[in-house]
Amino acid sequence: MFDKILLAVDGSDHALHATRKAAELARAVKPEELRIVVAYDPIPLYLGEPNLQIAITNRKGEAEAILAAAIKEVGKVPCEIHTEIIEGDNASAIIEVATTRGSDLIVMGSRGLGRLAGLLIGSTSQKVVAHAPCPVLIVR
């Protein structure tokens, strides 16, 4: 049924709750893999050196911290855990990973840390639901 579950996280409270639900789901359905993805906004090239490198290092460090927290929250699950950190538009990155990796389900929080807020769910969640190649579980 859900052999490949993709969990998208951004460090928000909703993402943390989605992480717990994805872990519960993985324990219940025993998928082949749980893939945890962190996407971060592109860094503007006009920053120039050394500012560009400093920004890249900082963003990558933040993404690694978010990923580590998600892995810790998932705990022990009966499947392989794979991780990815991607630079790019959050929704597009999540959809691309789901498509490329053949995900059967995307799990994500209803609201994240984005700058814009949707009326009922966050704008990233709305985009993913509208364009995902598989079912999407939005967790509040």
N, C-alpha and C positions, 0 to 999 in steps of 0.2 A: 504494500500500500504506500507507505512513505519510507522508502529505502534511503533517500538522501534528503536530509533536512538542512536547510540553510537558516542560520540565526544571524540577523543583522543587528548590531549593537552600536550605540554612540555614547554610552556613559550616562545617559539620562535615567531617571527613576523608572520610566516606562520601559526602557530597554532592559533594565535590571529585572523587572517583573517578567518581561518576555523571556529572559534567560532562564528564570526559574520554571516557567511553563514549558519551554522547549526541553529542558532537562527531564521534567516529569513525563512529557510525551515520549522522549527517547527511551526512558526506562519502561514505558508501557508498550510501545510498538516495536522496540528493538531494531532500529534502522541499521543499515550498513555504515552510515557515516553521519556525523553532525558537523557541519561546516560553519564556523563562526567568522563573520566578516565585519571589518571596521572600514568605513569609507570616510575620507576627509576631503574638504574642499581643496581645489587646486590652489597652489601658491602662485601669486602673480609674478611673472618673470621680470617685470620692471623694477623689482626690489634691488636687483643687481647684487654682486658679491661685495662684501661677505654676508650681507643681510639675507640674501636668498638661501644660502647654506644654513644660516642660523634658523631661519623660519622652517626649512625642511627638517632639520634636526629636532626642533621643538614639536612640530606637528607629528612626526614619526614617534617621538617619545610619548606624546599624549595618546596616540593610537595604540601603542604597545601596552600602555598602562590600562587602557580600556579593555583591550583584549585579555590581559592577564586577570583582570577583575572578573570578566565573563567566564573564563576558564575555571577560575576558583569557584564561582557561583554554580556552574554546571555540576561540578563534582564528578563522581564516578557514574559513568553511563556505559551500557553494554554495546558500545560501538566505537569506531575510530573517530577521533576529533581532529579536524583539519582547520587551519586558520589562514586568513588572508587579510592584508592591509592594502587598501587601494586608494589612490589619489584620484579624485574626480567627483562629479555631481553624485550625491548620495544615492538617489533613486536609480539613476542610470547605471551606477556601479553595481548595485544590488541586483538589478535585472540582468545585467551582463554576466555576472557570476552565476546566477541561477540558470541562465540559458546555457552558458559554456559548460558548467559542471553537471548539467542534467538534473537539477534539484526537483524533488517531488513536492516540496512544501517550503514556503518562506515563512519564518516566524519573526515578528518585529513588534516593537512598542507602538502605541497609537500616537504618541507625541514624542519628539526628540528634542535635541538641543538647537534645532534650526532657528534661523532668524525670523522666518515667517510662520505664522500659525494659521491652520485651516479652521473652518467653523466647527467641525465635529472631530476630525482627526487631522494630524499634521500633514503638511503638503507633501513630504517625502512618502508617507504612508499612502496617500491618495494616488500619487504617481505610480508607486509599485503595484497597488491593487489594479489600477487601470491597464498596466502594460506587462505584468508578470506572465511568464510562460507556464505557471503552475498555480495551484491554490495558495492563498496568503492568509495566515492567521495573524490578526491584529490583536494585540494584548493591551488591555487598559490597566 
